[in-house]
């Protein structure tokens, strides 16, 4: 052929497109599985109740300070 024009092999185009579609679907499924795993771990962490000492420590005050405020 003249002018350097070559024919497009449509089988290659088909396989590349099919690979992109299947690869995207597999990536999506893996992403959803990972999100579900992280969500389950987070929900387990939130279900563990804190002890009274942990609540005071997180609040940055002591039990005695609360009792002194209530007695005042």
C-alpha positions in Angstrom: 0.0 0.0 0.0 1.2 3.5 -0.7 1.4 6.3 1.7 2.5 4.1 4.7 -1.1 3.3 5.7 -1.5 0.0 7.4 -4.6 -2.0 8.2 -5.8 -2.1 11.8 -6.0 -5.5 13.3 -9.5 -5.4 14.9 -8.8 -8.6 16.8 -6.1 -6.8 18.9 -8.5 -3.9 19.5 -11.2 -6.3 20.6 -8.8 -8.1 23.0 -7.5 -4.9 24.5 -11.0 -3.6 25.1 -12.1 -6.9 26.6 -9.1 -7.0 28.8 -9.8 -3.5 30.1 -13.5 -4.3 30.8 -12.7 -7.6 32.6 -9.7 -6.0 34.5 -11.9 -3.1 35.6 -14.6 -5.5 36.9 -12.1 -7.6 38.8 -10.6 -4.4 40.3 -14.0 -3.2 41.3 -14.8 -6.6 43.0 -11.5 -6.6 44.9 -12.1 -3.0 46.0 -15.5 -3.8 47.3 -14.2 -6.9 49.2 -11.5 -4.7 50.8 -14.0 -2.0 51.8 -16.2 -4.7 53.4 -13.3 -6.1 55.3 -12.3 -2.7 56.7 -15.9 -1.8 57.5 -16.3 -5.1 59.5 -13.0 -4.3 61.4 -14.3 -0.8 62.2 -17.6 -2.0 63.5 -15.9 -4.5 65.7 -13.8 -1.7 67.2 -16.8 0.5 67.9 -18.7 -2.3 69.7 -16.0 -2.7 72.4 -17.2 -0.7 75.4 -14.7 1.5 77.2 -14.0 1.1 80.9 -14.7 4.0 83.2 -11.0 4.8 83.5 -10.6 4.9 79.7 -13.5 7.3 79.5 -11.9 9.7 82.0 -8.5 9.3 80.2 -10.1 10.2 76.9 -11.9 13.2 78.4 -8.6 14.5 79.8 -9.9 14.7 83.4 -9.8 12.6 86.5 -12.6 11.1 88.5 -11.7 13.2 91.4 -12.1 16.4 89.4 -15.7 15.4 88.5 -16.5 14.5 92.1 -15.1 17.9 93.3 -17.3 19.7 90.7 -20.4 17.9 91.8 -19.6 18.6 95.5 -19.1 22.3 94.9 
